[in-house]
């Protein structure tokens, strides 16, 4: 897995076609505008990562419960009566598949890249880029 960080040199991994409406930076999109144009960017166009953000899905109730019970077990398990500790260990074990699935789920990374030709691509999927 590629690590994304500010200052990393990247290049477009595939040709891109950007189509849509144009508006001034900071402007609000109008409700119904016709497409204003199309821009093509060639694969191999290089640039620099300005910002990278990792997005992860919100944990579900089973994941939150696993985190809560695991913390309880780790912090106070040694002080618990044996029967209570065994019951807590069993509850943690039953929630572990949800925790494992959450931890291994694919994370979505978006980047803001200033291309060498002056264009800036913001909130672009990181998989559109390769290390330069």
Secondary structure, 3 states (H helix, E strand, C coil): CCCCCCCCEEEECCCEEEEECCCCCCCCCCCCCCCCEEEEECCCCEEEEEEEEEECCCCCHHHHHHHHHHHHHHHHHHHCCHHHHHHHHHHHHHHHHHHHHHHHCCCEEEEEEEECCCCEEEEEEHHHEEEC
